Amino acid sequence: MTTEFENRIIREGIVDTRKYRYVCNDYADRREIKRLPLEDLDTTAAIDGWETVKVIRAEEV
């Protein structure tokens, strides 16, 4: 994942590509970028099928 794409996900919150939906979740001590295959949207896999792609600690923000 490029830094430019990572910043786009952080800025927009949700980004769809041809294969995945990426989301950025903010927590008190970190940010997490997660992804889910588009084919799993609107299925039960969307509940717990998210893969964490990157964790950004608060010091890095």
Secondary structure, DSSP 4 states (H G I P E B T S, - for coil): --HHHHHHHHHHSEEE-SSEEEEEEE-SSEEEEEEEEGGGTTSTHHHH-PEEEEEEEGGG-
